[in-house]
């Protein structure tokens, strides 16, 4: 029996949910360990796929957990991490708390995984979806490999990879994680290059690219046949996503008939809605909040979205851009992270480092050319869809990941 333990971090992430069908295809038994207590999601996953969904509570400890935590604190790797990063300063104390959070997650997660391993008669594969606390938990099992564990791998995205995405510019246990994983799969070339530049001496794990992907949508972009220009964006409403910059840019295009719609929610929503009220015309914008994937794509069709925009300060390769391109929508994006790997002059507009005034001018020029030159816009739409199909088609990308990372152990083939 093939068994997979997946340390999801947050199992509700759309790009995580996209992989469930491939887990089902390749494994007889799958355990999803989630750090967010989402009982409704867990029941849905168990009902649809037959997986076992387990919530890994960060606290409180059981008595067994307390003993394990004390043992964890005594590990050489933990003592080295503390000695190298903790100082008598505010930043040092915050790093200390961050290290402890890794330890708590590891201890509680191991209590769950050990029970699964004890019940398993064959070796299992362990898959961390993030190169952060889930990867640290997975890496703990290198020492048990000969007994029960086969492959130990992790993905690497954005916030779990780039130091500048973290307020402390610090991610604990980088060396330990690398030394105890079999492979790390990066979602972008930029992420892989960044990682190798940081750890060029001590790297141990195999490093490869495994892009995320989205499935072919039911709907496709219609040809432009209207005066109004509809621009969509999709992200959490948090500082790094720079939705405020999108609003500033659109405010500079007052003479153009532009409607902006945004999908996603977050702590900045009230602040951004006030900014819109101050800078944009009534009816020129709409916040849809969090919506299901199919509803989002359906809204793209109903609103007849012409362009997608992403002006984040940092990115991996956004799934939101993949979704827009699968629909055939040209994309406007800043040249950060892996954006240059998906957006170029053939399928949209890639913006370098510049002021918001210069940014608005280039966006204006691009939109005007798209409106005036129908052949140019039609080709950009076709190229966007081709980029998705060539590089970000979920059927291909996830199939290749499971064939390579987990040695292609297909349940269907074995049966």
C-alpha positions in Angstrom: 0.0 0.0 0.0 1.4 3.4 -1.0 1.0 6.0 1.7 1.7 9.8 1.5 1.8 12.2 4.4 1.3 15.8 3.3 2.2 18.6 5.6 0.0 21.2 4.0 0.4 24.2 6.2 -2.8 25.7 5.0 -4.9 23.1 3.1 -7.4 25.7 1.9 -4.9 27.3 -0.5 -6.3 27.0 -4.1 -3.0 25.9 -5.5 -2.7 23.1 -2.8 -6.2 21.9 -3.6 -5.3 21.6 -7.3 -2.9 18.8 -6.4 -5.4 16.5 -4.5 -6.4 14.6 -7.6 -2.8 13.7 -8.3 -2.3 12.5 -4.8 -5.4 10.3 -5.2 -4.0 8.9 -8.5 -0.6 8.0 -7.0 -1.4 6.8 -3.5 -3.7 4.3 -1.8 -3.7 6.3 1.4 -3.1 10.0 2.0 -2.9 12.0 5.2 -3.4 15.7 5.1 -1.9 17.5 8.1 -3.3 21.1 8.3 -2.1 23.9 10.7 -5.5 25.6 10.3 -8.5 24.1 11.9 -10.9 23.9 9.0 -13.4 21.1 9.9 -15.6 21.8 6.9 -12.7 21.6 4.5 -11.5 18.4 6.2 -14.9 16.7 5.8 -15.1 17.8 2.1 -11.6 16.4 1.4 -12.4 13.1 3.2 -15.7 12.7 1.4 -14.4 13.5 -2.1 -11.0 11.9 -2.0 -11.1 9.4 0.8 -8.1 11.1 2.5 -7.6 11.4 6.2 -7.5 15.1 7.3 -5.8 15.9 10.6 -5.6 19.2 12.4 -2.1 19.9 13.9 -2.9 22.3 16.8 0.1 24.6 17.6 -0.7 24.3 21.3 -1.4 23.3 24.0 1.1 20.5 24.6 0.1 17.1 25.9 2.4 15.6 28.6 4.1 13.6 25.9 4.5 16.8 23.9 6.2 18.6 26.8 8.7 15.8 27.2 9.4 15.9 23.5 9.8 19.7 23.5 12.4 19.4 26.2 14.2 16.8 24.2 13.9 19.0 21.1 15.5 21.9 22.9 18.5 19.8 23.7 19.3 18.9 20.1 22.6 20.2 18.8 20.9 21.8 15.7 18.5 23.7 17.9 21.3 25.0 20.2 23.3 26.0 17.2 20.4 27.9 15.7 19.8 29.7 19.0 23.5 30.6 19.5 23.8 31.9 15.9 20.7 34.1 15.8 19.4 35.0 19.3 20.7 38.2 20.9 19.6 40.5 23.8 17.7 42.8 21.5 14.1 43.1 20.3 15.0 41.5 17.0 16.9 38.7 18.8 14.0 38.0 21.1 11.6 37.8 18.2 13.9 35.4 16.5 13.9 33.3 19.7 10.1 33.2 19.6 10.2 32.3 15.9 12.6 29.4 16.7 10.2 28.2 19.5 7.3 28.3 17.1 9.2 26.0 14.8 9.8 23.7 17.7 6.2 23.6 18.9 5.0 22.8 15.3 7.6 20.1 15.0 6.8 18.5 18.3 3.0 18.4 17.8 3.4 17.4 14.2 5.7 14.5 15.1 3.1 13.2 17.6 0.7 12.8 14.6 3.2 11.5 12.1 4.7 8.9 14.5 1.2 7.4 15.0 0.8 7.1 11.2 4.2 5.5 10.8 3.5 3.1 13.7 0.4 1.9 12.0 2.0 1.6 8.5 3.4 -1.7 7.4 5.4 -0.2 4.5 7.5 2.9 4.0 5.8 6.2 3.4 6.6 9.4 1.5 6.5 12.8 3.3 5.7 15.9 1.3 5.9 19.4 2.7 4.1 22.0 0.7 6.1 24.9 2.1 9.8 25.4 2.8 9.1 26.7 6.3 7.7 25.0 9.4 6.2 22.1 7.4 9.6 21.5 5.8 11.3 21.5 9.2 8.8 19.0 10.5 9.4 16.8 7.4 13.2 17.1 7.8 13.0 15.6 11.3 12.3 12.2 9.7 15.6 11.8 7.9 16.9 9.9 11.0 14.0 7.5 10.7 14.4 6.9 7.0 15.7 3.3 7.1 12.8 2.2 9.2 9.7 3.7 7.7 10.3 6.7 5.5 11.1 6.7 1.8 11.1 10.1 0.1 11.1 13.5 1.9 10.6 16.5 -0.3 9.3 20.1 -0.1 8.1 22.8 -2.4 9.4 26.3 -2.1 7.2 29.3 -3.0 7.7 32.9 -1.9 7.3 33.9 1.7 8.9 30.6 2.8 11.9 31.3 0.6 12.8 35.0 0.3 14.2 36.5 3.5 12.9 40.0 2.6 9.3 38.7 2.7 9.8 38.1 6.5 9.7 41.1 8.9 12.8 39.8 10.6 14.6 38.9 7.4 15.0 35.5 9.0 13.8 32.0 8.4 15.0 29.4 11.0 16.8 26.1 10.4 17.6 26.7 6.7 20.8 24.5 6.9 19.1 21.7 8.9 16.2 21.7 6.4 18.4 21.5 3.4 20.6 18.8 4.9 17.7 16.5 5.7 15.5 16.7 2.6 15.9 14.6 -0.5 14.7 17.3 -2.8 13.4 20.9 -2.9 11.1 21.8 -5.8 10.9 25.5 -6.6 8.0 27.1 -8.3 10.2 29.5 -10.3 13.7 29.8 -11.7 14.1 33.0 -9.7 13.4 31.1 -6.4 15.9 28.4 -7.2 18.6 30.9 -8.2 17.9 32.9 -5.0 18.2 29.8 -2.8 21.4 28.7 -4.5 22.9 32.2 -4.0 22.2 32.0 -0.3 23.3 28.4 0.3 25.9 27.7 -2.4 28.3 26.0 0.0 26.1 23.9 2.3 23.4 22.6 -0.1 22.6 19.0 0.2 19.0 18.5 -1.1 18.4 18.0 -4.8 17.1 21.2 -6.3 14.6 21.3 -9.3 11.9 23.4 -10.8 8.3 22.2 -10.5 6.0 25.0 -11.5 2.5 25.4 -10.1 -0.4 25.3 -12.5 -4.1 25.7 -13.1 -6.6 23.7 -15.0 -8.1 24.7 -18.3 -11.1 27.0 -17.6 -14.6 26.4 -18.9 -14.6 30.0 -20.2 -12.3 31.9 -22.5 -11.8 35.6 -23.1 -14.2 37.1 -25.6 -12.9 39.6 -28.2 -13.1 43.2 -27.2 -16.4 44.8 -28.3 -17.0 47.6 -25.8 -15.8 51.1 -24.8 -15.2 50.3 -21.1 -11.9 48.8 -20.1 -12.1 46.3 -17.3 -9.0 45.5 -15.2 -8.9 42.7 -12.6 -6.6 41.9 -9.8 -6.6 39.0 -7.3 -4.5 38.8 -4.1 -4.7 39.0 -0.3 -5.1 42.6 0.9 -1.8 42.8 2.7 1.1 45.3 2.3 3.4 43.2 0.1 0.7 42.9 -2.6 0.6 46.7 -3.1 -3.0 47.0 -4.1 -2.6 50.6 -3.0 -0.3 51.1 -5.9 -2.9 49.7 -8.3 -5.4 52.3 -7.0 -2.8 55.1 -7.4 -2.1 54.1 -11.0 -5.7 53.8 -12.0 -6.4 57.2 -10.4 -3.9 58.7 -12.9 -5.9 57.3 -15.8 -9.0 59.4 -15.1 -9.6 60.2 -18.8 -9.9 56.5 -19.7 -13.1 54.6 -19.1 -11.6 52.0 -16.6 -13.4 49.8 -14.2 -11.2 47.9 -11.7 -12.4 44.8 -9.8 -10.5 43.0 -7.1 -10.8 39.5 -5.7 -9.4 38.6 -2.3 -9.6 39.9 1.2 -7.3 40.9 4.1 -6.5 43.3 6.9 -6.1 46.3 4.6 -9.5 46.1 3.0 -11.1 49.0 4.9 -8.1 51.2 4.3 -8.0 50.4 0.6 -11.8 51.0 0.2 -11.3 54.4 1.7 -8.4 55.1 -0.7 -10.7 54.2 -3.6 -13.5 56.5 -2.3 -10.9 59.3 -2.1 -9.2 58.7 -5.5 -11.6 56.9 -7.8 -15.1 57.6 -9.1 -18.2 55.8 -7.7 -18.9 52.7 -9.6 -15.3 52.6 -11.0 -14.2 49.8 -8.6 -15.5 46.8 -6.8 -14.1 44.5 -4.1 -15.5 41.0 -4.5 -13.7 39.5 -1.4 -12.9 35.8 -1.4 -14.6 33.7 -4.0 -14.3 30.2 -5.2 -12.1 29.6 -8.3 -14.9 28.7 -10.7 -16.9 31.8 -9.5 -13.8 34.0 -10.1 -13.4 32.7 -13.7 -17.1 33.1 -14.3 -16.9 36.7 -13.1 -14.0 37.3 -15.5 -16.4 36.3 -18.3 -19.4 38.2 -17.0 -17.4 41.4 -16.4 -15.6 40.8 -19.7 -12.1 41.5 -18.1 -9.6 43.0 -20.6 -6.5 43.0 -18.5 -5.1 41.5 -15.3 -2.8 43.6 -13.1 -0.3 42.6 -10.4 2.0 45.3 -8.8 3.3 43.3 -5.8 6.6 44.1 -4.2 7.5 40.4 -4.1 6.2 37.3 -5.8 7.0 33.7 -6.6 5.0 33.0 -9.8 1.4 34.1 -8.9 -1.3 31.5 -9.5 -3.6 34.5 -10.0 -1.6 35.3 -13.2 -1.7 31.7 -14.3 -5.5 31.8 -13.9 -5.9 35.0 -15.9 -3.7 33.7 -18.7 -5.5 30.4 -18.9 -8.5 32.5 -19.6 -6.6 34.4 -22.3 -6.3 37.7 -20.5 -3.1 39.8 -21.0 -1.3 40.6 -17.8 0.4 43.8 -16.5 2.9 43.1 -13.8 6.0 44.4 -12.1 9.3 42.6 -12.7 9.7 41.1 -9.3 10.4 37.5 -8.3 9.3 35.0 -10.9 6.9 37.4 -12.7 9.3 37.7 -15.7 9.1 33.9 -16.2 5.4 34.2 -17.1 4.8 37.8 -18.3 6.6 39.3 -21.3 5.9 41.7 -24.2 4.1 38.9 -26.1 1.4 38.3 -23.5 1.3 41.6 -21.5 3.4 44.3 -20.0 6.3 43.8 -17.6 7.2 46.9 -15.6 10.7 47.5 -14.3 11.7 49.7 -11.3 10.1 53.1 -11.8 7.9 55.7 -10.3 4.2 55.3 -10.2 3.9 58.2 -12.7 6.1 56.4 -15.2 4.3 53.2 -14.5 0.9 54.8 -15.2 2.3 56.2 -18.5 3.5 52.8 -19.7 0.2 51.2 -18.7 -1.7 53.9 -20.5 0.3 53.3 -23.7 -0.2 49.6 -23.5 -4.0 49.9 -23.0 -4.4 52.5 -25.7 -2.4 50.3 -28.2 -4.6 47.3 -27.2 -7.8 49.3 -27.7 -6.8 50.8 -31.0 -5.0 47.8 -32.5 -7.4 44.9 -32.4 -4.9 42.5 -34.0 -2.3 43.4 -31.3 -4.7 42.7 -28.5 -6.1 39.5 -30.0 -2.5 38.2 -30.4 -1.7 39.1 -26.8 -4.8 37.1 -25.6 -3.7 34.1 -27.7 -0.1 34.3 -26.4 -1.4 34.5 -22.8 -3.4 31.3 -23.3 -0.4 29.6 -25.0 1.9 30.6 -22.1 -0.5 28.9 -19.7 -0.7 25.8 -21.8 3.0 25.5 -22.4 4.3 26.3 -18.9 1.5 26.3 -16.3 -0.9 23.6 -17.3 -1.7 21.8 -14.0 -2.3 18.4 -15.7 1.2 18.4 -17.1 3.1 20.1 -14.2 1.6 18.1 -11.4 1.8 14.8 -13.3 5.6 15.4 -13.9 6.1 16.3 -10.2 4.6 13.1 -8.9 6.4 11.0 -11.5 9.8 12.5 -10.6 9.6 13.4 -6.9 7.8 10.2 -5.8 9.3 7.9 -8.5 6.1 7.7 -10.4 4.4 5.2 -8.0 1.0 5.1 -9.6 -1.7 3.2 -7.9 -3.4 2.5 -11.2 -0.2 1.0 -12.6 0.4 -1.3 -9.6 -3.1 -2.6 -9.7 
